């Protein structure tokens, strides 16, 4: 450990006692360091205007002191990139990201930079590839000197037109871009079909790159976790679904995670459960049972995890009342 000050494009990004960027960390040890995390600021007005931010600077330290080890920072950069090549990122947007990473590290949190443009990439991969790769070119260069506790997640939930076969192409292109400036940085990659546990066998990883963490998301059964969610038409009008309805519901989680663990052991890859949770329309007792069961089962399997999400919906923290949604917090951090 030594004191470092790293400069990026005229900005001081990191100050204080941090691991030097040249230090490498075993990928399994790093995954354990991710530990228990939270998804943050994906839908926060902070990206348009820092003055309108819902997420406040003290929250980083608050999360650490509350028992969380990491934050997954959800990024929607495409609208903040110039339309013409080289698709330069907006300086204010990039400044907000620098701030979030700096404050995460200062609080002792692992910071995961998650490209969350899954809707755009899923609807028309070819049309958005022009921003997908330049985004990673810029971010890779920007954080090349960051400590190993800054991780890159190539894309959240590849889906629809970004098929299994095409996703194996696209992620490799992005990984090649990243490796030019970050040869050993931990990179997170998940399978197609919205990072489904069932699609894990379709993910083809390069054998010679062992600095990869594999992510899956878990929202099964959707009729429970997404009941009343307006953006999921199949479940928007469904309410009153409890969990578990029977012992079979718990057995299904255990079996799904057993398959993931078996795949991970066979392929010698660490697993990060990047999202899980139950929407606010479900009854609180059921949500607590579900969230607790999924988190504890993941931990028993040796997975790190990140709850969806800090605020907005699936809420963990009430920013208006400045207090935890205590039953959800207790389910995550017993």
Beta strands, then each sheet from edge to edge (+ up, - down):
strand 1: 2-3
strand 2: 6-8
strand 3: 11-14
strand 4: 17-18
strand 5: 36-40
strand 6: 70-75
strand 7: 110-115
strand 8: 150-153
strand 9: 187-190
strand 10: 212-218
strand 11: 270-276
strand 12: 304-307
strand 13: 317-318
strand 14: 323-324
sheet 1: 1+ 4-
sheet 2: 2+ 3-
sheet 3: 5+ 6+ 7+ 8+ 9+ 10+ 11+ 12+ 5+
sheet 4: 13+ 14-
end
